[in-house]
Amino acid sequence: MLEISHISKTFNPGTINEKKALIDVSFTLNDGDFCTVIGGNGAGKSTIMNAVSGVWPVDTGSIKIDGIDVTTLPEHKRAKYLGRVFQDPMTGTAGDMQIDENMALAARRGKKRGLKWGVSRAERERYREELAKLDLGLENRLTAKVGLLSGGQRQALTLLMATLQKPHLLLLDEHTAALDPKTAAKVLAATDRIVNEGHLTTLMVTHNMRDAIAHGNRLIMMSNGQIIYDVQGEEKKKLHVEDLLHKFEEAGGEVSDRMALS
């Protein structure tokens, strides 16, 4: 479902600020894989996300989504293949619009627009059912402005919107980093349920080592623009935080404060 082949990316080449963000990175995600990506600051985690979504082009290599070569496609043309949830809960939703209106925009993405009423009764019922699964009380607040929601509620809504139309690939870019631990746990539980029910191929970037171990069937650790550890299946289930720290130190990586605190 995702095939990354020998991609490299250097920012500000030939200057004093030159930074090799990705160095010959390759990996493949099969249909239904849920892969967590962990690493310190500047490891290349977010650069991978932005390379896949087309925020900036890669210098070398290729990126394929579901067999389609998207390497040279601009960001807006890749959007139809992707669902994405960002770190900032304010991103991904329109704060001045109602919950049902936000969901209608997400549900109709890529479809032809007509002159019918904005949100039908049948659509509202579907949205109410989906929101009820989040267990955040949003199913009774369909006409509330999204800007009035808490960060956790808004992030959970963004997650739901990103998956209303099944994406080829779901990108979760530290989507619980800005939330308190209790709310983050709820959003991660919703993530697991939505990914498993929809059999979604997912790439989740996180600084939290416990979350990286607890979620998904595969874990990739990055340092200085390269993959230094790739584990999956039964081997991943047996991992402990101490194992990750040892692997990171083995590769000469620097454990960031956020990773240590997690």
Secondary structure in CASP SS format (residue, H / E / C, confidence):
PFRMAT SS
TARGET T0000
AUTHOR 0000-0000-0000
METHOD secondary structure of the structure
MODEL  1
M C 1.00
L E 1.00
E E 1.00
I E 1.00
S E 1.00
H E 1.00
I E 1.00
S E 1.00
K E 1.00
T E 1.00
F E 1.00
N C 1.00
P C 1.00
G C 1.00
T C 1.00
I C 1.00
N C 1.00
E C 1.00
K E 1.00
K E 1.00
A E 1.00
L E 1.00
I E 1.00
D E 1.00
V E 1.00
S E 1.00
F E 1.00
T E 1.00
L E 1.00
N C 1.00
D C 1.00
G C 1.00
D C 1.00
F E 1.00
C E 1.00
T E 1.00
V E 1.00
I E 1.00
G E 1.00
G C 1.00
N C 1.00
G C 1.00
A C 1.00
G C 1.00
K H 1.00
S H 1.00
T H 1.00
I H 1.00
M H 1.00
N H 1.00
A H 1.00
V H 1.00
S H 1.00
G C 1.00
V C 1.00
W C 1.00
P C 1.00
V C 1.00
D C 1.00
T E 1.00
G E 1.00
S E 1.00
I E 1.00
K E 1.00
I E 1.00
D C 1.00
G C 1.00
I E 1.00
D E 1.00
V C 1.00
T C 1.00
T C 1.00
L C 1.00
P C 1.00
E H 1.00
H H 1.00
K H 1.00
R H 1.00
A H 1.00
K H 1.00
Y H 1.00
L E 1.00
G E 1.00
R E 1.00
V E 1.00
F C 1.00
Q C 1.00
D C 1.00
P C 1.00
M C 1.00
T C 1.00
G C 1.00
T C 1.00
A C 1.00
G C 1.00
D C 1.00
M C 1.00
Q E 1.00
I H 1.00
D H 1.00
E H 1.00
N H 1.00
M H 1.00
A H 1.00
L H 1.00
A H 1.00
A H 1.00
R C 1.00
R C 1.00
G C 1.00
K C 1.00
K C 1.00
R C 1.00
G C 1.00
L C 1.00
K C 1.00
W C 1.00
G C 1.00
V C 1.00
S C 1.00
R H 1.00
A H 1.00
E H 1.00
R H 1.00
E H 1.00
R H 1.00
Y H 1.00
R H 1.00
E H 1.00
E H 1.00
L H 1.00
A H 1.00
K C 1.00
L C 1.00
D C 1.00
L C 1.00
G C 1.00
L H 1.00
E H 1.00
N H 1.00
R C 1.00
L C 1.00
T C 1.00
A C 1.00
K E 1.00
V H 1.00
G H 1.00
L H 1.00
L C 1.00
S C 1.00
G H 1.00
G H 1.00
Q H 1.00
R H 1.00
Q H 1.00
A H 1.00
L H 1.00
T H 1.00
L H 1.00
L H 1.00
M H 1.00
A H 1.00
T H 1.00
L C 1.00
Q C 1.00
K C 1.00
P C 1.00
H C 1.00
L E 1.00
L E 1.00
L E 1.00
L E 1.00
D E 1.00
E C 1.00
H C 1.00
T C 1.00
A C 1.00
A C 1.00
L C 1.00
D C 1.00
P H 1.00
K H 1.00
T H 1.00
A H 1.00
A H 1.00
K H 1.00
V H 1.00
L H 1.00
A H 1.00
A H 1.00
T H 1.00
D H 1.00
R H 1.00
I H 1.00
V H 1.00
N H 1.00
E H 1.00
G H 1.00
H C 1.00
L C 1.00
T C 1.00
T E 1.00
L E 1.00
M E 1.00
V E 1.00
T E 1.00
H C 1.00
N C 1.00
M H 1.00
R H 1.00
D H 1.00
A H 1.00
I H 1.00
A H 1.00
H C 1.00
G C 1.00
N C 1.00
R E 1.00
L E 1.00
I E 1.00
M E 1.00
M E 1.00
S E 1.00
N C 1.00
G C 1.00
Q E 1.00
I E 1.00
I E 1.00
Y E 1.00
D E 1.00
V E 1.00
Q E 1.00
G H 1.00
E H 1.00
E H 1.00
K H 1.00
K H 1.00
K C 1.00
L C 1.00
H C 1.00
V H 1.00
E H 1.00
D H 1.00
L H 1.00
L H 1.00
H H 1.00
K H 1.00
F H 1.00
E H 1.00
E H 1.00
A C 1.00
G C 1.00
G C 1.00
E C 1.00
V C 1.00
S C 1.00
D H 1.00
R H 1.00
M H 1.00
A H 1.00
L H 1.00
S C 1.00
END
